[in-house]
């Protein structure tokens, strides 16, 4: 997880990425399973000699933030929100003229206006379809914007804004409905998401200078994995009468007694 003793801070790393233009633009194509999807017929783990290790992979899609000199032409405002508890940042969500594919967002800070790119699909463009909030993620206070991707799926983009008003993309979650939770109780808040039926579960963490993702179903060899409100992963196969329960620690997943 994100270490306390590293001299390079999360905010500094991400703002450097913004300046050199190394962030990638959101590709709002239909959600696909991550590369570590099922390769064999799964069966939830029964006996475990030690913690079940998770396979972590680099998150290579980061929300793109670009400075705006003028407001977008032909924009139709959907909703606007001022975040007084986040430096007075104003977030505007809008559609573009002749674009019936996506919904977009921009922010206004003391340093000017920034385009945040596409934050959802055009079919989910009503004010109630879009959520703008300030949350804790990893070890930062960040802006989170959630838009719709489908009938039972959403897109969440997370952004850093420093004390000078400069903005940078932090994380994009397109693997289902997301929330923020210190799931392994290490003091750093992870991003967790889930979607589908049977349910697929993912975890996002910070590692030194980048975000990583893991697919929990693979680790537990399960068709369906559900994260409870108590932070317990319940794993089962289709047809199982009872699920098996696991808790995430810093070493890996362990059976919940």
Secondary structure as UniProt FT lines:
FT   HELIX           10..20
FT   TURN            35..36
FT   STRAND          57..58
FT   STRAND          66..68
FT   TURN            73..74
FT   STRAND          76..83
FT   HELIX           84..86
FT   TURN            87..88
FT   STRAND          89..95
FT   TURN            97..98
FT   STRAND          102..109
FT   TURN            110..111
FT   STRAND          112..121
FT   TURN            122..123
FT   HELIX           127..129
FT   STRAND          131..138
FT   STRAND          140..150
FT   TURN            151..152
FT   STRAND          153..161
FT   TURN            163..164
FT   STRAND          167..173
FT   STRAND          177..181
FT   TURN            183..184
FT   STRAND          189..195
FT   TURN            196..199
FT   STRAND          200..207
FT   TURN            208..209
FT   STRAND          210..215
FT   HELIX           216..220
FT   STRAND          224..227
FT   TURN            229..230
FT   STRAND          232..236
FT   TURN            238..239
FT   STRAND          244..248
FT   STRAND          253..255
//
